Amino acid sequence: MTPLRSFSVFGAVVALSLAASPPLLAQMLGAPVLQNAFTNSGFTVGVDYGSGNRQQSYGGAVAWSPATGIFQLDAGIAYLHSRNASGTATYGARLMVPVLTRTSAFGVSPFVGMGGANFSGINDWQIPLGIAAGYRRALGANGRGISAYVSPFYSWARVRQDQQTLTHGLFRVSIGVDAAVSQSVGVTLGYETGAKAGEGQPGATGGIFGLGVSYALNHGKQAEKARAPRPNARPDSTSKPDSTS
């Protein structure tokens, strides 16, 4: 049996307010695991393209984070094409939780995801667990900015075909760059590499390239809500304006 090569996604998304915000991510098969360390309040939608060893994916995803930015949840669906078999749908979701303040230029966020597909009778699932570290910088005062990040993770893959189940784990790493062209529109470019699955093992067998475009819905409204003072809150003379959203 030649198991289906497992991927994770991603798609890519950026939206920011004076500093680069995180990409929209989902856990679909067929694209790299690109995970930034920053959240983006409200809803963000995006389209993405992934390309690896004899496989390509074309999909879309949606992300949501509360105004407080304490976590971000992403979900998506894509069309997965392989040179060795007919295409199929792939789907997944991912959760990330920032552990540093939203106003910091540096971010750290653990994440976990799950994605799967049924490809020509092969049930393929993948669960990545990792941590993202990123840096963001504003470019002027018009909503443009850039963010770079690295995401090491452990990927557990499970493939089932003809009553036979195989599992395998790999240590992988992704690097990515998010560029915001406005407060609502962004572009993401990234690459995943690391350990490769051997013959007859489930998991990634090579590097995976990813490209995506995103749009943040009601970004300004969500950012305003995030900065709004709480009722009866005492003024704090040491507070600094929150330039991120």
C-alpha positions in Angstrom: 0.0 0.0 0.0 1.2 3.5 -0.8 -0.3 5.7 1.8 -1.5 9.2 1.0 0.9 11.8 1.8 -0.3 13.9 4.7 -0.2 17.7 4.8 -1.7 20.4 6.9 -2.8 23.6 5.9 -2.9 26.4 5.5 -4.2 29.2 3.8 -3.0 32.5 4.5 -4.4 35.6 6.0 -3.3 39.0 7.2 -5.1 42.0 8.6 -3.7 44.7 10.7 -4.0 48.1 12.3 -0.6 49.8 12.2 1.1 46.4 12.8 0.9 43.0 11.1 -1.7 40.8 12.6 -1.9 37.0 12.3 -2.8 34.9 9.3 -6.0 33.0 8.9 -5.3 29.4 9.3 -7.1 26.1 9.0 -6.1 22.5 9.3 -6.7 21.2 5.8 -4.5 18.7 4.0 -2.5 19.8 1.0 -0.8 22.9 2.2 1.9 23.8 4.8 1.2 24.4 8.5 1.7 28.2 8.6 0.9 29.6 12.0 1.6 33.1 13.1 1.7 34.2 16.8 -0.8 37.0 16.7 -4.6 37.1 16.6 -6.9 39.3 14.5 -10.1 40.4 16.3 -13.4 39.5 14.5 -13.9 37.5 11.3 -11.3 37.0 8.6 -11.8 35.1 5.3 -9.2 34.0 2.8 -8.2 31.8 -0.1 -5.0 29.8 -0.3 -2.9 27.6 -2.6 -0.6 24.8 -1.5 2.0 22.8 -3.5 4.1 19.8 -2.5 5.3 16.5 -3.8 2.9 15.5 -6.5 0.0 17.2 -4.8 -1.7 20.6 -4.9 -4.6 22.2 -2.9 -6.9 25.1 -3.6 -9.1 26.2 -0.7 -10.7 28.8 1.5 -10.9 29.4 5.2 -12.4 31.5 7.9 -11.0 32.6 11.2 -12.6 34.2 14.3 -11.1 35.8 17.4 -12.9 37.7 20.2 -12.1 41.4 20.6 -9.8 40.5 23.6 -7.7 38.4 21.2 -7.2 35.6 23.8 -7.5 32.9 21.2 -8.2 32.3 17.5 -10.2 29.5 15.8 -9.8 28.7 12.1 -11.7 26.3 9.9 -11.6 25.6 6.2 -12.2 23.4 3.2 -10.2 22.8 0.0 -9.9 20.8 -3.1 -6.9 18.4 -3.0 -5.4 17.2 -6.3 -2.9 14.4 -6.7 -1.1 13.2 -9.8 -1.7 9.6 -8.7 -5.4 9.7 -8.0 -8.6 11.7 -8.5 -9.2 14.9 -6.5 -11.1 15.1 -3.3 -12.2 17.5 -0.6 -10.2 18.1 2.5 -11.2 20.0 5.6 -9.9 20.9 9.1 -9.7 23.3 12.0 -7.0 24.8 14.2 -6.9 26.6 17.6 -4.1 29.0 18.7 -3.7 30.8 22.1 -1.3 33.7 22.4 0.7 33.8 25.6 2.2 37.3 25.2 0.4 40.7 25.2 -1.3 41.9 22.1 0.7 45.2 22.1 4.1 43.5 21.9 6.1 43.4 18.7 7.0 39.8 19.6 4.5 37.0 20.0 4.5 33.3 21.1 1.4 31.1 20.6 0.9 27.3 21.1 -1.5 25.7 18.6 -3.2 22.4 17.8 -5.1 21.4 14.8 -6.8 18.5 13.0 -7.5 17.8 9.4 -8.5 15.0 7.1 -9.6 13.7 3.7 -10.8 10.5 2.0 -8.6 10.1 -1.0 -9.4 7.2 -3.4 -10.5 5.0 -0.5 -7.7 6.2 1.9 -8.8 7.9 5.1 -6.1 10.3 6.0 -5.9 12.4 9.2 -3.2 14.6 10.6 -2.8 16.4 14.0 -0.1 19.0 14.4 0.9 20.3 17.8 3.4 23.1 18.1 4.3 26.6 19.1 4.7 29.7 16.9 7.1 32.6 17.5 6.7 35.8 15.5 7.7 39.4 15.1 5.7 42.2 13.6 6.5 45.8 12.4 4.3 48.6 11.1 5.2 50.3 7.9 3.9 53.8 8.1 0.5 54.9 9.6 -1.8 53.7 6.8 -2.4 50.1 8.0 0.5 48.5 6.2 2.9 46.2 8.0 4.9 43.0 7.9 5.2 40.0 10.2 7.7 37.1 10.1 7.3 33.9 12.1 8.7 30.4 12.6 6.5 27.4 13.8 8.1 24.2 14.9 5.6 21.4 15.5 5.1 17.6 15.9 2.8 16.1 13.3 1.0 12.9 14.0 -0.5 11.2 10.9 -3.0 8.3 10.6 -3.8 6.6 7.4 -6.4 3.8 7.0 -7.0 1.7 3.9 -8.5 -1.8 3.3 -8.9 -2.4 7.1 -5.2 -1.6 7.6 -4.2 1.4 9.8 -0.8 3.1 9.9 0.4 5.9 12.2 3.6 7.9 12.2 4.9 11.1 13.8 7.3 13.7 12.3 9.0 16.8 13.7 8.5 19.6 11.1 9.0 23.4 11.0 7.3 26.2 9.0 8.5 29.7 8.2 6.3 32.4 6.9 5.9 36.1 6.1 2.6 38.1 6.3 2.4 41.4 4.4 -0.5 43.7 5.0 -1.3 46.0 2.1 -4.1 47.7 4.0 -6.0 47.4 7.4 -8.1 44.6 5.8 -6.2 43.0 3.0 -3.1 40.9 3.4 -0.9 38.3 1.6 1.0 35.3 3.2 3.9 33.4 1.8 5.4 30.4 3.6 7.2 27.0 3.4 7.2 23.9 5.5 10.1 21.5 5.8 11.6 19.0 8.3 11.6 15.2 8.8 10.1 13.1 5.9 8.0 10.0 6.0 9.7 6.9 4.7 8.4 4.4 2.2 5.0 3.0 3.4 4.7 5.6 6.2 2.0 8.3 6.5 3.1 11.9 6.7 4.8 14.6 4.6 7.5 13.4 2.2 9.0 16.7 1.3 8.8 20.5 1.5 5.5 22.2 1.0 5.0 25.8 -0.4 2.0 27.9 0.5 0.5 31.2 -0.8 -2.7 33.0 0.4 -4.7 36.2 0.3 -7.0 37.4 3.1 -9.7 40.0 3.9 -10.7 41.0 7.5 -14.4 41.7 7.9 -15.5 44.7 10.1 -11.8 45.1 11.1 -12.1 48.7 12.1 -15.2 48.0 14.2 -13.6 45.1 16.0 -10.4 47.1 16.6 -12.5 49.9 18.1 -14.3 47.5 20.4 -11.0 46.0 21.6 -9.7 49.5 22.6 -13.0 50.7 24.2 -12.6 51.4 27.9 -14.7 49.3 30.3 -17.5 51.0 32.2 -16.4 52.6 35.5 -12.8 51.7 34.8 -10.2 53.9 36.5 -7.9 55.9 34.2 -4.3 54.6 34.1 -1.7 57.2 33.3 0.8 54.6 32.5 -1.3 53.0 29.8 -0.2 53.2 26.2 -2.5 53.2 23.1 -3.1 49.8 21.6 -1.9 50.2 18.0 -2.7 46.6 17.1 -6.0 44.9 16.6 
